[in-house]
Amino acid sequence: MSMQKKIFDIPNIICQAKIECSDLPVEAVAVTGNLMFSGARDHLIKIWNLESNELINTLDGHTDWITDLKIQDNKLISCSRDKTIRIWDIKTRTCERILEGHTAGVLSLDIQNDLLASSSTDSTVKIWNLKSGTLVRTLEGHARIVSGVKFKKNRVYTASWDHSVKTWNLNTGDCIDTYEVHFDAINTIDVVDNLIITGDQSKIINIWDINEKKVINSLIGHRRMIMDITVDQNNLYSCSQDGTIVQWDYRTGTKLKKIEGHNDAVLNIIRHKNCIFSASADGTIRVWDDRSIHSVKKLTGHDDIVLGLASNQDYLVSVGTENQIKVWDLDAEYCLREIDSGFSSWIWGVALAGDQVIISSDEGVYRVFNLKTGELVRDLEGHNGTTYRLSVKENLAATTSFDNTIKIWDLNTGDCIKTLKGHTFATYTTTFIDKNTVVSSGSDSTIRVWDIESGKCKYVFRDHMDEVFHLASEGNIVVSACGDKTIRAYNVETGKCIAVLEGHKDQVWCIQIKNGIVFSGCLDSTIKIWSLENEMCLETFYGHSGAVKDLTIKDNFLISGSKDSDIRVWDITEYIEKDKNKKQTLLAQENEALVALIQMARTYNKIPKSLAHPDITRKVLGLKPLDIEELDKYDSIVNLIRDQAGSWRTIGHIGYGIWINDIVKLIRNNKIILDEDESLETILHEYVLGLTEMPEMYWLGLLRFLGPNPERIIPKSWSFKLEFSGEGPAPLEEVEWVELGRKINHVELGDREETALVFKLSLKNVLEWFIPLIKSIEIQFKDDRGDIQYVEFNNFLPDDNGNWSTVSMFKIDSGYREEPNAILNV
């Protein structure tokens, strides 16, 4: 199951680096660790340090253009128009083997296990054994250049300038199918699940369903031919001869971002972690950070569902449906050893106690092993049903079972020292508060707090509406993960629920807490991070393709296990270190919203190309420009955007509603130099007019700014203050104002030589974003004759008190001036 992200949630894409690689076009890029490899038309492969962007080494051997680069383990594989493929050792930086056999230039490569596929201008595809360097077979059948090749299990997919895509049986070399999916030469191909995605020379990307054997979507968004595509989760990235990169949601066909910055065709594009690397005919590679959160490591080794994780300073262990315990070296990303559980059932729970690991089973037994030797220490027998999760506190273990009980064990002796009864259905999970207090939950939807010594239940929490799958604790705080899609936090000393966290779209299956920050894993494959103090969602992690089954925290890393059989490691330093600034400050949100608006407006050509340069977004986010040094002279983003946009109405088209305040402040402080025909009123009129002309951009910006928890930003209450002056249209700074309200709702007018009455309306606690939405506010009053009158207020401006205010005049007719007295009831 995968989450479809709303368009206002799409991460901003920031140009992180620009690397000058060659005087000639760069055709290919590959990345591993902190090394980047570039291949260009100068026949050279260059190795770059990604941390410093410095050139480390050059690999010289090919005699014509480098056309593609791939990495497998510690090997770099390169191909060239010189008809050869070279295999390089990355550590020694030497060429180990040259593969020859093509009769014309080699254009693209793909790797699956020990097999290498190469496509060529000679209209063939060759399959090679990477270890031996021997040719396995040649696939012949295309009539023109074979531009791309992809493995998918026991199939090979090829794309050609003959307008077709062919499917081949990897084992026999037979052509299984031919798809005529384009009306022009195909330049690039990728295969995802049951979909073939191809890009051609007539600017079209087609998505072909292999099972249905038809094109289910065509993506049109580039102005010139498609050069390359790559897919990451639901995102498709395409690059073109038009010099741009486009990010798509290929499932829906939605264009998410247009990335501009290269000065010539973008020839190759890859995705590595949270970065996009683009190689261009302008001789550069740009590194684009899409600001999304990606796991820093992925541990692969399980063949099926990962059900349980546990960690301490020395070990990370994982269990699942495979009846084995895996012990990992987290730094090396390597499985140190596998311990046979001796069970024939799934292992639902795991915990560590020093050098011992305790696991559960479907067989009603918990089993204790020595982590170093893998030897069985003892069985903990006593439950009368399937066992689930458990927790450990020093020498004590608290276990759960389908028999509805919790048992407390002395791990030194293996004795059961207490059985806790009270749950009415299966117990799933426990967590220790201290050595005499344990908390449990289960299928009966309750959470129970137990005194171990007496065996008595101190509190029962019945707030959840579904099974409570997991608990975690910190100090006296317990947090719960529930099938009702919510997370609750309880203080076990007071017995009170202190927070309810809502936002998951499906059942919450696992939970952890550290430094008041809560981490929750969900059936929908996402992980959310919450601030318990503010009851707000700080971030959502995407990466797993199956339900998140368990979480554990080791140092500054969150480790997740999933139904997709992967274990992912996430850096959570910025969330759990309290000394650091909070990740989402209001200013950061405003800047991110502005960048999102500029990028989206450019994606759909709502604003001029002058605003597309990546240095503008870098400047907004406080980063040093990579190309345009003169941007450093601007101390105001408003002035920068004004100079690039050319008009205040165009600035309004960006949709950044909060600028109404900044514009007023800058003009009042003489930071914006007005033209002869400009005034504060005319500028604001043009700006607001621009906002109304592009309402979709305004709402996009507002939603992006508010984020997933708008209630933490929008004031809980708004109010206004209405003031009156009977002195007429005198200079306002000399007017004496009388506040009107519930107790003062009438004004007696004495000497009335004025021709008008003056009212002032001030709005308090109104979010700046909403000011442009206020066309006018009308106040009704009734005079002593019984006549109903109205005063209309518009054009609100910020005042010195942080409120938004405006003044309105009410013209007095001659009849009022002739009467000795008049009363206005507001």
VEXDODO-888547 format. One line per 10 residues: number of its first residue (from 1); their letters; for each residue z, y negated, x negated of C-alpha. Coordinates in steps of 0.2 Angstrom, whole numbers. Example, Ala and Ser with C-alpha at 12.3 -4.5 7.8 and 13.67 -1.06 7.14 Angstrom:
REM residues 2
1) as) 39,22,-62; 36,5,-68
This chain:
REM residues 826
1) msmqkkifdi) 0,0,0; -4,-17,-7; 1,-34,-2; -12,-47,4; -7,-64,-3; -9,-79,7; -21,-92,0; -7,-105,-3; 2,-92,-13; -12,-89,-26
11) pniicqakie) -5,-93,-43; -12,-107,-53; -23,-104,-67; -20,-114,-83; -30,-114,-99; -18,-108,-112; -29,-108,-127; -46,-112,-133; -52,-103,-149; -67,-108,-158
21) csdlpveava) -75,-91,-163; -93,-95,-169; -107,-107,-170; -117,-94,-159; -113,-87,-142; -98,-75,-141; -104,-59,-132; -88,-49,-131; -69,-50,-131; -55,-36,-132
31) vtgnlmfsga) -36,-38,-133; -22,-26,-139; -4,-32,-142; -5,-49,-150; -22,-46,-157; -38,-52,-150; -56,-47,-156; -71,-57,-153; -89,-51,-156; -103,-64,-157
41) rdhlikiwnl) -122,-66,-160; -118,-69,-179; -116,-50,-180; -97,-52,-184; -81,-45,-176; -67,-57,-179; -48,-53,-177; -37,-67,-171; -18,-68,-169; -14,-73,-151
51) esnelintld) 2,-81,-155; -5,-94,-167; -24,-92,-162; -27,-90,-181; -41,-80,-188; -34,-64,-197; -49,-54,-203; -67,-51,-200; -76,-35,-198; -93,-35,-205
61) ghtdwitdlk) -105,-20,-203; -117,-23,-188; -134,-30,-192; -137,-38,-175; -128,-46,-160; -111,-38,-155; -113,-34,-136; -97,-25,-131; -80,-21,-138; -67,-8,-131
71) iqdnkliscs) -50,-2,-138; -43,15,-137; -26,19,-145; -27,12,-162; -46,11,-162; -59,-3,-159; -76,3,-153; -90,-9,-155; -109,-9,-150; -123,-19,-155
81) rdktiriwdi) -141,-23,-153; -144,-14,-170; -144,2,-159; -127,8,-166; -109,11,-161; -95,8,-173; -77,15,-173; -65,5,-182; -47,8,-187; -37,-7,-181
91) ktrtcerile) -23,-5,-194; -34,-2,-209; -48,-13,-202; -61,-1,-209; -76,7,-201; -72,26,-198; -88,32,-190; -105,26,-185; -113,33,-169; -132,33,-170
101) ghtagvlsld) -144,40,-157; -150,26,-146; -168,20,-149; -164,2,-144; -149,-10,-143; -133,-4,-136; -127,-15,-122; -110,-9,-114; -96,4,-117; -83,13,-107
111) iqndllasss) -69,25,-112; -61,39,-103; -49,50,-113; -58,57,-128; -75,52,-120; -86,37,-124; -101,31,-113; -114,19,-120; -128,11,-110; -144,4,-119
121) tdstvkiwnl) -160,-6,-118; -168,11,-121; -165,15,-102; -152,29,-106; -134,32,-106; -126,43,-119; -109,52,-118; -100,54,-135; -84,64,-140; -74,50,-148
131) ksgtlvrtle) -64,62,-159; -78,71,-167; -91,58,-165; -103,71,-158; -116,67,-144; -111,77,-128; -126,73,-118; -139,60,-113; -141,53,-95; -160,49,-92
141) gharivsgvk) -167,43,-75; -167,24,-75; -184,15,-77; -177,-1,-86; -163,-7,-96; -146,1,-92; -134,-14,-92; -118,-6,-87; -108,10,-87; -92,16,-80
151) fkknrvytas) -82,32,-79; -72,38,-64; -64,55,-66; -79,67,-66; -92,54,-62; -102,42,-72; -109,26,-63; -123,16,-71; -131,0,-67; -149,-5,-72
161) wdhsvktwnl) -162,-19,-72; -172,-7,-61; -161,-14,-47; -152,3,-44; -135,11,-47; -134,29,-51; -120,42,-50; -120,56,-62; -110,72,-64; -100,70,-80
171) ntgdcidtye) -99,89,-83; -117,93,-80; -126,77,-83; -135,78,-66; -139,63,-56; -130,65,-39; -135,49,-30; -146,33,-32; -141,17,-23; -153,3,-21
181) vhfdaintid) -140,-11,-18; -149,-26,-26; -166,-35,-25; -164,-41,-43; -159,-34,-60; -141,-29,-61; -131,-36,-76; -114,-28,-73; -104,-15,-64; -86,-10,-60
191) vvdnliitgd) -79,5,-50; -62,3,-40; -56,17,-29; -71,22,-18; -80,5,-21; -94,1,-33; -95,-18,-37; -111,-25,-46; -117,-42,-50; -135,-46,-52
201) qskiiniwdi) -147,-60,-59; -149,-68,-42; -131,-73,-41; -125,-60,-29; -110,-48,-31; -112,-33,-20; -97,-21,-15; -104,-4,-11; -93,9,-2; -96,26,-10
211) nekkvinsli) -91,36,5; -100,26,18; -115,23,7; -117,5,12; -114,-12,6; -98,-18,14; -98,-36,7; -108,-48,-3; -100,-62,-13; -110,-77,-16
221) ghrrmimdit) -102,-92,-25; -110,-94,-42; -125,-105,-45; -134,-94,-58; -134,-76,-63; -119,-65,-64; -115,-60,-82; -99,-49,-80; -85,-44,-68; -68,-36,-70
231) vdqnnlyscs) -56,-30,-57; -37,-31,-57; -27,-25,-42; -35,-35,-27; -43,-48,-38; -60,-48,-44; -65,-60,-58; -84,-64,-60; -92,-75,-74; -109,-83,-74
241) qdgtivqwdy) -123,-91,-83; -117,-107,-73; -102,-108,-85; -89,-104,-72; -77,-90,-68; -73,-86,-50; -58,-76,-44; -60,-67,-27; -50,-56,-16; -64,-43,-16
251) rtgtklkkie) -56,-34,-1; -58,-49,11; -72,-58,1; -62,-73,0; -65,-85,-15; -48,-89,-22; -52,-100,-37; -66,-107,-47; -61,-109,-66; -71,-122,-75
261) ghndavlnii) -70,-127,-94; -83,-119,-104; -99,-129,-108; -111,-115,-107; -113,-98,-99; -98,-86,-98; -104,-69,-105; -89,-58,-105; -72,-58,-96; -57,-46,-97
271) rhkncifsas) -40,-46,-89; -25,-42,-100; -7,-43,-92; -7,-60,-84; -21,-68,-94; -39,-69,-92; -50,-70,-108; -67,-77,-106; -81,-77,-120; -94,-90,-119
281) adgtirvwdd) -111,-95,-126; -102,-111,-131; -95,-101,-146; -77,-101,-139; -65,-89,-130; -53,-97,-118; -37,-89,-113; -32,-92,-95; -14,-89,-89; -14,-86,-70
291) rsihsvkklt) 5,-89,-70; 8,-73,-61; 22,-61,-65; 16,-45,-74; 27,-31,-81; 28,-33,-100; 28,-14,-102; 22,1,-92; 29,18,-96; 17,32,-91
301) ghddivlgla) 22,50,-92; 27,55,-74; 14,65,-65; 22,61,-48; 34,50,-39; 48,42,-49; 64,43,-38; 78,38,-50; 82,27,-65; 97,24,-76
311) snqdylvsvg) 100,15,-92; 114,10,-104; 113,1,-121; 106,17,-129; 95,26,-116; 83,24,-102; 81,40,-91; 70,44,-76; 69,58,-64; 58,62,-49
321) tenqikvwdl) 49,75,-40; 44,85,-56; 61,94,-59; 63,86,-76; 74,72,-84; 64,60,-95; 73,51,-109; 64,35,-116; 63,24,-131; 60,8,-122
331) daeyclreid) 55,-2,-137; 42,11,-143; 37,14,-125; 38,33,-129; 46,48,-120; 59,55,-133; 62,71,-124; 61,80,-108; 76,90,-101; 72,104,-89
341) sgfsswiwgv) 84,102,-74; 84,120,-69; 81,115,-51; 66,119,-41; 69,104,-30; 66,85,-32; 79,75,-41; 85,60,-30; 98,52,-41; 103,50,-59
351) alagdqviis) 117,41,-68; 123,39,-86; 140,42,-93; 140,39,-112; 129,53,-120; 129,63,-103; 117,62,-89; 121,67,-71; 107,72,-59; 107,76,-40
361) sdegvyrvfn) 97,90,-31; 92,97,-15; 103,112,-19; 119,103,-15; 124,103,-34; 126,89,-46; 122,94,-64; 128,86,-80; 118,87,-97; 120,82,-114
371) lktgelvrdl) 107,68,-118; 106,72,-136; 104,91,-136; 98,93,-118; 111,107,-115; 119,109,-98; 137,103,-99; 143,109,-81; 138,109,-63; 148,98,-50
381) eghngttyrl) 149,110,-35; 157,106,-19; 144,97,-7; 137,107,7; 120,99,8; 106,90,-1; 113,77,-14; 107,60,-17; 112,45,-27; 128,43,-37
391) svkenlaatt) 137,30,-47; 148,31,-63; 164,21,-68; 170,27,-85; 176,45,-82; 173,45,-63; 158,49,-53; 155,45,-35; 143,57,-26; 134,57,-10
401) sfdntikiwd) 127,71,1; 119,76,17; 136,83,22; 141,65,26; 155,64,13; 158,55,-4; 166,65,-18; 175,58,-33; 174,68,-49; 183,68,-65
411) lntgdciktl) 168,70,-78; 180,75,-92; 186,91,-82; 172,93,-69; 186,93,-55; 183,85,-38; 199,74,-36; 195,66,-19; 184,69,-4; 181,53,7
421) kghtfatytt) 176,56,25; 171,44,38; 152,42,38; 144,50,53; 127,55,45; 121,58,27; 128,47,13; 115,40,2; 123,29,-11; 139,23,-19
431) tfidkntvvs) 144,9,-31; 161,6,-40; 170,-10,-39; 184,-4,-50; 192,13,-54; 201,13,-37; 188,5,-26; 171,13,-21; 158,7,-8; 147,19,1
441) sgsdstirvw) 132,18,13; 120,30,22; 110,35,36; 123,29,49; 118,11,45; 136,7,39; 144,1,23; 161,7,19; 174,1,6; 186,15,1
451) diesgkckyv) 203,15,-8; 201,30,-19; 219,34,-22; 224,35,-4; 207,41,2; 207,28,16; 193,16,22; 198,-2,20; 182,-10,28; 167,-4,38
461) frdhmdevfh) 152,-16,38; 141,-13,53; 129,-28,52; 113,-18,47; 102,-11,60; 94,4,50; 98,16,36; 106,8,21; 97,16,6; 105,8,-9
471) lasegnivvs) 120,-3,-15; 124,-12,-31; 139,-23,-36; 145,-37,-47; 163,-41,-47; 169,-41,-29; 151,-43,-22; 141,-29,-15; 123,-30,-10; 114,-18,1
481) acgdktiray) 96,-13,3; 91,-8,21; 77,0,31; 79,-15,43; 70,-26,29; 85,-36,25; 97,-37,11; 116,-42,14; 129,-47,2; 148,-44,5
491) nvetgkciav) 164,-49,-3; 174,-33,-3; 191,-43,-5; 189,-53,11; 178,-41,20; 166,-55,24; 147,-55,24; 142,-69,13; 123,-69,13; 108,-62,22
501) leghkdqvwc) 92,-62,12; 76,-60,23; 58,-60,17; 53,-42,14; 39,-36,25; 45,-17,25; 60,-6,21; 70,-11,6; 74,4,-4; 83,-1,-20
511) iqikngivfs) 93,-16,-26; 102,-23,-42; 112,-38,-46; 115,-48,-62; 123,-65,-64; 121,-69,-45; 103,-65,-45; 98,-50,-34; 83,-39,-37; 76,-29,-23
521) gcldstikiw) 62,-15,-22; 52,-12,-6; 41,0,2; 27,-12,1; 26,-10,-18; 34,-27,-22; 50,-33,-30; 58,-49,-25; 70,-59,-34; 84,-69,-25
531) slenemclet) 97,-82,-28; 112,-76,-19; 120,-94,-21; 105,-102,-12; 100,-87,-1; 82,-90,-7; 68,-80,-14; 64,-86,-31; 49,-74,-35; 39,-59,-30
541) fyghsgavkd) 33,-47,-43; 17,-38,-40; 11,-23,-51; 16,-6,-43; 3,2,-31; 16,12,-22; 33,10,-15; 47,4,-27; 60,18,-27; 73,13,-39
551) ltikdnflis) 78,-2,-51; 89,-3,-66; 94,-17,-78; 94,-15,-97; 99,-31,-106; 86,-44,-100; 74,-32,-93; 72,-26,-75; 65,-8,-75; 57,-1,-59
561) gskdsdirvw) 51,16,-54; 38,19,-41; 29,31,-30; 14,27,-40; 22,37,-54; 24,22,-66; 39,14,-73; 37,-4,-76; 47,-16,-87; 49,-34,-82
571) diteyiekdk) 57,-49,-92; 70,-57,-81; 78,-68,-94; 74,-85,-86; 82,-79,-70; 98,-71,-76; 102,-84,-90; 113,-97,-82; 112,-109,-96; 93,-111,-93
581) nkkqtllaqe) 86,-124,-81; 82,-116,-64; 65,-110,-63; 60,-119,-47; 65,-137,-49; 58,-149,-36; 48,-157,-49; 40,-141,-55; 36,-137,-37; 27,-154,-34
591) nealvaliqm) 17,-152,-50; 12,-134,-46; 7,-139,-29; -4,-153,-36; -12,-141,-48; -15,-129,-34; -23,-142,-24; -35,-148,-38; -40,-131,-41; -43,-126,-23
601) artynkipks) -52,-142,-19; -64,-139,-34; -66,-121,-29; -73,-127,-12; -81,-143,-20; -70,-155,-10; -68,-166,-25; -79,-172,-40; -82,-161,-55; -73,-174,-66
611) lahpditrkv) -57,-167,-59; -61,-149,-64; -57,-150,-83; -43,-138,-88; -35,-152,-98; -31,-162,-82; -20,-147,-75; -12,-146,-92; -7,-164,-92; 0,-162,-74
621) lglkpldiee) 11,-148,-80; 17,-158,-96; 6,-148,-108; -4,-156,-122; -23,-157,-119; -34,-145,-129; -50,-156,-129; -47,-173,-121; -35,-182,-132; -36,-198,-123
631) ldkydsivnl) -27,-190,-108; -11,-193,-118; -12,-211,-115; -8,-209,-97; 10,-211,-92; 6,-209,-73; -3,-194,-66; -8,-205,-51; -17,-217,-63; -26,-202,-72
641) irdqagswrt) -32,-195,-56; -38,-212,-50; -48,-215,-65; -56,-197,-64; -58,-198,-45; -65,-215,-43; -58,-220,-26; -42,-219,-17; -50,-210,-3; -56,-197,-15
651) ighigygiwi) -38,-195,-21; -33,-192,-3; -46,-178,-2; -35,-168,-14; -22,-167,0; -7,-171,-11; 3,-180,3; 18,-184,-8; 8,-197,-18; 11,-210,-4
661) ndivklirnn) 28,-214,-12; 22,-214,-30; 8,-226,-26; 20,-238,-18; 32,-237,-33; 18,-239,-46; 11,-254,-37; 28,-263,-35; 32,-260,-53; 15,-267,-58
671) kiildedesl) 10,-250,-65; -7,-250,-55; -18,-265,-58; -26,-270,-41; -44,-276,-40; -46,-293,-31; -51,-284,-14; -36,-272,-15; -18,-273,-9; -4,-261,-6
681) etilheyvlg) -10,-260,12; -28,-257,9; -25,-244,-4; -13,-234,7; -25,-235,21; -39,-228,10; -27,-214,4; -21,-209,21; -39,-209,27; -44,-197,13
691) ltempemywl) -29,-186,19; -35,-185,37; -53,-182,31; -47,-166,22; -33,-159,33; -35,-142,27; -31,-148,9; -16,-157,15; -9,-142,24; -12,-131,9
701) gllrflgpnp) -2,-143,-2; 12,-144,10; 13,-125,12; 12,-123,-7; 26,-135,-10; 37,-128,3; 35,-110,-4; 43,-95,3; 59,-103,8; 55,-120,16
711) eriipkswsf) 72,-122,24; 79,-125,6; 68,-141,5; 66,-148,22; 82,-158,27; 92,-149,41; 92,-166,51; 82,-182,52; 89,-198,59; 83,-216,61
721) klefsgegpa) 91,-233,61; 84,-247,73; 88,-265,69; 84,-281,78; 83,-299,74; 82,-313,86; 77,-325,73; 58,-323,76; 45,-320,62; 55,-329,49
731) pleevewvel) 53,-323,31; 60,-305,32; 71,-307,17; 81,-321,26; 83,-311,42; 100,-306,48; 98,-289,56; 109,-281,70; 109,-262,71; 106,-255,88
741) grkinhvelg) 113,-238,93; 123,-229,106; 136,-242,106; 125,-257,104; 110,-255,115; 108,-272,122; 106,-289,114; 109,-306,121; 97,-319,117; 103,-337,116
751) dreetalvfk) 92,-351,109; 74,-344,109; 62,-356,102; 54,-341,93; 38,-334,99; 42,-316,94; 57,-304,92; 58,-293,76; 63,-275,76; 65,-264,60
761) lslknvlewf) 65,-245,61; 71,-235,46; 69,-216,44; 82,-206,35; 80,-188,27; 62,-187,30; 52,-177,18; 39,-188,9; 26,-175,13; 28,-178,32
771) ipliksieiq) 26,-197,31; 7,-197,32; 8,-187,48; 17,-201,57; 3,-211,65; 16,-222,75; 33,-222,83; 36,-231,100; 52,-238,105; 54,-241,124
781) fkddrgdiqy) 66,-255,131; 69,-263,147; 72,-282,150; 84,-289,163; 69,-291,175; 67,-272,175; 51,-272,166; 47,-258,153; 41,-264,136; 36,-255,120
791) vefnnflpdd) 37,-259,102; 26,-248,91; 30,-245,72; 18,-238,59; 14,-240,41; 31,-234,34; 35,-238,16; 49,-233,5; 64,-245,4; 77,-248,-9
801) ngnwstvsmf) 89,-236,0; 77,-221,-1; 73,-222,17; 56,-226,25; 55,-242,35; 43,-253,44; 44,-269,54; 36,-273,71; 35,-289,81; 37,-291,100
811) kidsgyreep) 29,-306,107; 39,-316,119; 30,-323,134; 33,-340,140; 44,-335,155; 57,-328,143; 58,-345,134; 61,-354,150; 76,-344,156; 93,-348,150
821) nailnv) 97,-330,145; 89,-313,143; 95,-296,140; 85,-282,132; 91,-264,135; 84,-253,121
